[in-house]
Amino acid sequence: MFTIKRTGRVMLLLLIMTFSVMIMTACSSKKDENTNGNETAAFTSESEEEVNDSFAGKLAGKLSGLPDELVCFIISMVPVIELRGGLIIAAIKGIPLFKAIGICIAGNIIPVPFILLLITPIFTWLKKTKLFKPVVEKLENKSMGKSEKIKKYEFIGLVLFVGIPLPGTGAWTGSLIASLLNIKFKKAFPAVILGLLMATVIMCLISYGIPWLIANVF
């Protein structure tokens, strides 16, 4: 009985996570269609501010009654925003660097094994319903449209896809693509972790390093 209840709770959590990525993808689709493929613009401070204003900032405002650390943890779990948004909010709220790194990495890692192991059967089940079939197929097509490098290089491609903070990349999408490509868990999970560490270094330089240089050097 305990095992059944626990399994039911895990499946409910996975369904909530799946619906959340569908909603976030739908909300961001118009923005992605207007980018003209110039993804390198994401490294500019303006792009980071835009991400903060449109997703992470609004979510942080809604979670304002919670402790700052918990806010950053939750933001890092959310698709599209992920660790990059969590670290930006952590820097704004004045959370120490190494504390912020631990919180945001933990938040971003939590959904990964569930996506890698179970998102494909969940999608298969959802596609049997008229309500969710179009949404799931759109999400699959959108994710697979970004899968060329992962198909070609697999491990290294997945590391770079997760690690370079460009629009539409990250642990959520990377894990989803790996699952859809049937990349084995023992290869995909370490690649995603390495990618997250890479993204952490880049985002720490952007969120903490540049403001420190401006305040103390220039």
SELUM-862308 format. One record per residue (C-alpha): residue number from 1; residue in three letters; x, y, z. Coordinates in Angstrom, 1 decimal. Layout:
+------+------+--------+--------+--------+
! resi ! resn !     c1 !     c2 !     c3 !
+------+------+--------+--------+--------+
!  NUM !  ALA !      X !      Y !      Z !
...
+------+------+--------+--------+--------+
END
This chain:
+------+------+--------+--------+--------+
! resi ! resn !     c1 !     c2 !     c3 !
+------+------+--------+--------+--------+
!    1 !  MET !    0.0 !    0.0 !    0.0 !
!    2 !  PHE !    2.8 !    2.4 !    0.9 !
!    3 !  THR !    4.6 !    1.7 !   -2.4 !
!    4 !  ILE !    1.4 !    2.3 !   -4.4 !
!    5 !  LYS !    0.8 !    5.6 !   -2.6 !
!    6 !  ARG !    4.4 !    6.7 !   -3.1 !
!    7 !  THR !    4.2 !    5.8 !   -6.8 !
!    8 !  GLY !    1.0 !    7.7 !   -7.1 !
!    9 !  ARG !    2.6 !   10.8 !   -5.6 !
!   10 !  VAL !    5.6 !   10.6 !   -7.9 !
!   11 !  MET !    3.4 !   10.3 !  -10.9 !
!   12 !  LEU !    1.3 !   13.3 !   -9.8 !
!   13 !  LEU !    4.5 !   15.3 !   -9.4 !
!   14 !  LEU !    5.7 !   14.3 !  -12.8 !
!   15 !  LEU !    2.3 !   15.3 !  -14.4 !
!   16 !  ILE !    2.5 !   18.7 !  -12.7 !
!   17 !  MET !    6.1 !   19.1 !  -14.0 !
!   18 !  THR !    5.0 !   18.0 !  -17.4 !
!   19 !  PHE !    2.1 !   20.5 !  -17.5 !
!   20 !  SER !    4.3 !   23.3 !  -16.2 !
!   21 !  VAL !    6.9 !   22.8 !  -19.0 !
!   22 !  MET !    4.0 !   22.8 !  -21.5 !
!   23 !  ILE !    2.6 !   26.1 !  -20.2 !
!   24 !  MET !    6.1 !   27.7 !  -20.0 !
!   25 !  THR !    6.8 !   26.5 !  -23.6 !
!   26 !  ALA !    3.5 !   27.9 !  -24.8 !
!   27 !  CYS !    4.1 !   31.2 !  -23.1 !
!   28 !  SER !    7.6 !   31.5 !  -24.6 !
!   29 !  SER !    6.8 !   30.3 !  -28.1 !
!   30 !  LYS !    6.0 !   33.7 !  -29.6 !
!   31 !  LYS !    9.2 !   35.2 !  -28.2 !
!   32 !  ASP !   11.3 !   32.4 !  -29.6 !
!   33 !  GLU !    9.7 !   32.7 !  -33.1 !
!   34 !  ASN !   10.7 !   36.4 !  -33.2 !
!   35 !  THR !   14.4 !   35.9 !  -32.4 !
!   36 !  ASN !   15.6 !   35.2 !  -36.0 !
!   37 !  GLY !   18.0 !   32.6 !  -34.6 !
!   38 !  ASN !   20.4 !   35.2 !  -33.2 !
!   39 !  GLU !   21.0 !   33.3 !  -30.0 !
!   40 !  THR !   24.3 !   34.9 !  -29.1 !
!   41 !  ALA !   22.3 !   38.0 !  -27.9 !
!   42 !  ALA !   21.4 !   36.0 !  -24.8 !
!   43 !  PHE !   24.9 !   36.8 !  -23.3 !
!   44 !  THR !   24.2 !   40.5 !  -23.2 !
!   45 !  SER !   23.0 !   42.1 !  -19.9 !
!   46 !  GLU !   19.9 !   43.3 !  -21.7 !
!   47 !  SER !   18.8 !   39.8 !  -22.4 !
!   48 !  GLU !   19.4 !   38.7 !  -18.8 !
!   49 !  GLU !   17.3 !   41.6 !  -17.6 !
!   50 !  GLU !   14.6 !   40.7 !  -20.1 !
!   51 !  VAL !   14.5 !   37.1 !  -18.8 !
!   52 !  ASN !   14.4 !   38.4 !  -15.3 !
!   53 !  ASP !   11.6 !   40.8 !  -16.0 !
!   54 !  SER !    9.5 !   38.4 !  -18.0 !
!   55 !  PHE !    9.8 !   35.2 !  -16.0 !
!   56 !  ALA !   12.1 !   35.0 !  -13.0 !
!   57 !  GLY !   11.3 !   38.5 !  -11.8 !
!   58 !  LYS !    7.5 !   38.0 !  -11.9 !
!   59 !  LEU !    7.8 !   34.6 !  -10.3 !
!   60 !  ALA !   10.0 !   36.0 !   -7.5 !
!   61 !  GLY !    7.4 !   38.7 !   -6.9 !
!   62 !  LYS !    4.7 !   36.1 !   -6.5 !
!   63 !  LEU !    6.9 !   34.2 !   -4.0 !
!   64 !  SER !    8.0 !   37.3 !   -2.1 !
!   65 !  GLY !    6.5 !   36.0 !    1.2 !
!   66 !  LEU !    8.9 !   33.1 !    1.2 !
!   67 !  PRO !   12.6 !   33.0 !    2.4 !
!   68 !  ASP !   14.9 !   34.3 !   -0.4 !
!   69 !  GLU !   16.8 !   31.0 !   -0.5 !
!   70 !  LEU !   13.5 !   29.0 !   -1.1 !
!   71 !  VAL !   12.5 !   31.5 !   -3.8 !
!   72 !  CYS !   15.8 !   30.9 !   -5.7 !
!   73 !  PHE !   15.4 !   27.1 !   -5.2 !
!   74 !  ILE !   11.9 !   27.1 !   -6.7 !
!   75 !  ILE !   12.9 !   29.4 !   -9.6 !
!   76 !  SER !   15.7 !   27.1 !  -10.5 !
!   77 !  MET !   13.3 !   24.2 !  -10.8 !
!   78 !  VAL !   11.1 !   26.0 !  -13.3 !
!   79 !  PRO !   11.5 !   25.2 !  -17.0 !
!   80 !  VAL !   12.8 !   28.0 !  -19.3 !
!   81 !  ILE !   14.1 !   30.0 !  -16.2 !
!   82 !  GLU !   16.1 !   27.3 !  -14.5 !
!   83 !  LEU !   19.4 !   27.9 !  -12.8 !
!   84 !  ARG !   20.2 !   31.0 !  -14.8 !
!   85 !  GLY !   17.1 !   32.8 !  -13.4 !
!   86 !  GLY !   17.8 !   31.5 !  -10.0 !
!   87 !  LEU !   21.3 !   32.9 !   -9.9 !
!   88 !  ILE !   20.2 !   36.3 !  -11.2 !
!   89 !  ILE !   17.5 !   36.5 !   -8.5 !
!   90 !  ALA !   20.0 !   35.3 !   -5.9 !
!   91 !  ALA !   22.4 !   38.1 !   -6.8 !
!   92 !  ILE !   19.7 !   40.7 !   -6.7 !
!   93 !  LYS !   18.6 !   39.5 !   -3.2 !
!   94 !  GLY !   22.2 !   39.5 !   -2.0 !
!   95 !  ILE !   22.5 !   35.8 !   -1.3 !
!   96 !  PRO !   26.2 !   34.9 !   -0.9 !
!   97 !  LEU !   27.7 !   33.4 !   -4.1 !
!   98 !  PHE !   28.6 !   29.8 !   -2.9 !
!   99 !  LYS !   25.3 !   29.5 !   -1.0 !
!  100 !  ALA !   23.4 !   30.6 !   -4.1 !
!  101 !  ILE !   25.3 !   28.0 !   -6.3 !
!  102 !  GLY !   24.3 !   25.1 !   -4.0 !
!  103 !  ILE !   20.7 !   26.2 !   -3.9 !
!  104 !  CYS !   20.3 !   26.8 !   -7.6 !
!  105 !  ILE !   22.1 !   23.7 !   -8.7 !
!  106 !  ALA !   20.0 !   21.5 !   -6.3 !
!  107 !  GLY !   16.8 !   23.1 !   -7.6 !
!  108 !  ASN !   17.7 !   22.6 !  -11.2 !
!  109 !  ILE !   18.9 !   19.0 !  -10.8 !
!  110 !  ILE !   15.8 !   17.7 !   -9.1 !
!  111 !  PRO !   13.6 !   17.4 !  -12.2 !
!  112 !  VAL !   16.3 !   15.9 !  -14.4 !
!  113 !  PRO !   16.2 !   12.2 !  -13.5 !
!  114 !  PHE !   12.4 !   12.2 !  -13.6 !
!  115 !  ILE !   12.5 !   13.8 !  -17.1 !
!  116 !  LEU !   15.1 !   11.4 !  -18.4 !
!  117 !  LEU !   13.4 !    8.3 !  -17.0 !
!  118 !  LEU !    9.7 !    8.9 !  -17.2 !
!  119 !  ILE !    8.8 !   11.9 !  -19.5 !
!  120 !  THR !    8.6 !    9.7 !  -22.6 !
!  121 !  PRO !    5.9 !    7.3 !  -21.2 !
!  122 !  ILE !    4.0 !   10.3 !  -19.8 !
!  123 !  PHE !    4.0 !   11.9 !  -23.2 !
!  124 !  THR !    2.9 !    8.7 !  -24.8 !
!  125 !  TRP !    0.0 !    8.5 !  -22.4 !
!  126 !  LEU !   -0.9 !   12.2 !  -22.9 !
!  127 !  LYS !   -0.9 !   11.9 !  -26.7 !
!  128 !  LYS !   -3.8 !    9.4 !  -26.3 !
!  129 !  THR !   -6.0 !   12.3 !  -25.2 !
!  130 !  LYS !   -7.5 !   14.8 !  -27.5 !
!  131 !  LEU !   -6.8 !   17.7 !  -25.1 !
!  132 !  PHE !   -3.1 !   17.2 !  -24.7 !
!  133 !  LYS !   -2.0 !   15.5 !  -27.9 !
!  134 !  PRO !   -1.5 !   18.8 !  -29.9 !
!  135 !  VAL !    0.4 !   20.4 !  -27.0 !
!  136 !  VAL !    2.7 !   17.4 !  -26.5 !
!  137 !  GLU !    3.4 !   17.1 !  -30.2 !
!  138 !  LYS !    4.2 !   20.8 !  -30.4 !
!  139 !  LEU !    6.6 !   20.5 !  -27.5 !
!  140 !  GLU !    8.3 !   17.4 !  -29.0 !
!  141 !  ASN !    8.7 !   19.0 !  -32.4 !
!  142 !  LYS !   10.0 !   22.2 !  -30.8 !
!  143 !  SER !   12.5 !   20.3 !  -28.7 !
!  144 !  MET !   13.6 !   18.0 !  -31.5 !
!  145 !  GLY !   14.2 !   21.1 !  -33.7 !
!  146 !  LYS !   17.0 !   22.0 !  -31.4 !
!  147 !  SER !   18.5 !   18.5 !  -31.2 !
!  148 !  GLU !   20.9 !   18.5 !  -34.1 !
!  149 !  LYS !   24.1 !   18.9 !  -32.1 !
!  150 !  ILE !   23.0 !   16.4 !  -29.5 !
!  151 !  LYS !   22.2 !   13.9 !  -32.2 !
!  152 !  LYS !   25.6 !   14.4 !  -33.7 !
!  153 !  TYR !   27.8 !   14.6 !  -30.6 !
!  154 !  GLU !   25.6 !   13.0 !  -28.0 !
!  155 !  PHE !   27.5 !   13.4 !  -24.7 !
!  156 !  ILE !   29.5 !   16.5 !  -25.6 !
!  157 !  GLY !   26.6 !   18.0 !  -27.5 !
!  158 !  LEU !   24.3 !   17.5 !  -24.5 !
!  159 !  VAL !   26.9 !   19.1 !  -22.2 !
!  160 !  LEU !   27.2 !   22.2 !  -24.4 !
!  161 !  PHE !   23.4 !   22.4 !  -25.0 !
!  162 !  VAL !   22.8 !   22.5 !  -21.2 !
!  163 !  GLY !   25.9 !   24.5 !  -20.3 !
!  164 !  ILE !   25.7 !   27.5 !  -22.7 !
!  165 !  PRO !   22.8 !   29.7 !  -21.4 !
!  166 !  LEU !   21.1 !   30.5 !  -24.7 !
!  167 !  PRO !   17.3 !   30.9 !  -25.3 !
!  168 !  GLY !   15.6 !   27.5 !  -25.4 !
!  169 !  THR !   18.5 !   25.6 !  -23.8 !
!  170 !  GLY !   19.0 !   24.2 !  -20.3 !
!  171 !  ALA !   18.6 !   21.1 !  -18.2 !
!  172 !  TRP !   14.8 !   20.8 !  -18.9 !
!  173 !  THR !   15.0 !   20.9 !  -22.7 !
!  174 !  GLY !   18.3 !   19.0 !  -22.8 !
!  175 !  SER !   16.9 !   16.2 !  -20.6 !
!  176 !  LEU !   13.7 !   16.1 !  -22.7 !
!  177 !  ILE !   15.7 !   15.9 !  -26.0 !
!  178 !  ALA !   17.9 !   13.1 !  -24.5 !
!  179 !  SER !   14.8 !   11.2 !  -23.5 !
!  180 !  LEU !   13.2 !   11.6 !  -26.9 !
!  181 !  LEU !   16.5 !   10.5 !  -28.6 !
!  182 !  ASN !   16.6 !    7.4 !  -26.3 !
!  183 !  ILE !   20.0 !    8.4 !  -24.9 !
!  184 !  LYS !   20.8 !    6.1 !  -22.0 !
!  185 !  PHE !   20.4 !    7.5 !  -18.5 !
!  186 !  LYS !   24.0 !    6.6 !  -17.5 !
!  187 !  LYS !   25.2 !    8.8 !  -20.4 !
!  188 !  ALA !   22.6 !   11.6 !  -20.3 !
!  189 !  PHE !   22.6 !   12.3 !  -16.6 !
!  190 !  PRO !   26.3 !   13.0 !  -16.2 !
!  191 !  ALA !   26.2 !   15.1 !  -19.3 !
!  192 !  VAL !   23.4 !   17.2 !  -17.9 !
!  193 !  ILE !   25.2 !   17.6 !  -14.6 !
!  194 !  LEU !   28.4 !   18.8 !  -16.4 !
!  195 !  GLY !   26.3 !   21.2 !  -18.4 !
!  196 !  LEU !   24.8 !   22.6 !  -15.3 !
!  197 !  LEU !   28.2 !   23.2 !  -13.8 !
!  198 !  MET !   29.3 !   24.9 !  -17.0 !
!  199 !  ALA !   26.1 !   27.1 !  -16.9 !
!  200 !  THR !   26.8 !   27.9 !  -13.2 !
!  201 !  VAL !   30.2 !   29.2 !  -14.0 !
!  202 !  ILE !   28.9 !   31.4 !  -16.8 !
!  203 !  MET !   26.0 !   32.7 !  -14.9 !
!  204 !  CYS !   28.1 !   33.4 !  -11.8 !
!  205 !  LEU !   30.4 !   35.6 !  -13.9 !
!  206 !  ILE !   27.4 !   37.4 !  -15.3 !
!  207 !  SER !   25.3 !   37.7 !  -12.1 !
!  208 !  TYR !   28.0 !   38.2 !   -9.5 !
!  209 !  GLY !   31.3 !   38.8 !  -11.3 !
!  210 !  ILE !   30.3 !   41.7 !  -13.6 !
!  211 !  PRO !   28.5 !   43.7 !  -10.8 !
!  212 !  TRP !   31.5 !   43.2 !   -8.5 !
!  213 !  LEU !   33.8 !   44.5 !  -11.1 !
!  214 !  ILE !   31.6 !   47.5 !  -11.8 !
!  215 !  ALA !   31.3 !   48.3 !   -8.1 !
!  216 !  ASN !   34.9 !   47.8 !   -7.1 !
!  217 !  VAL !   37.1 !   48.4 !  -10.2 !
!  218 !  PHE !   35.3 !   50.9 !  -12.5 !
+------+------+--------+--------+--------+
END
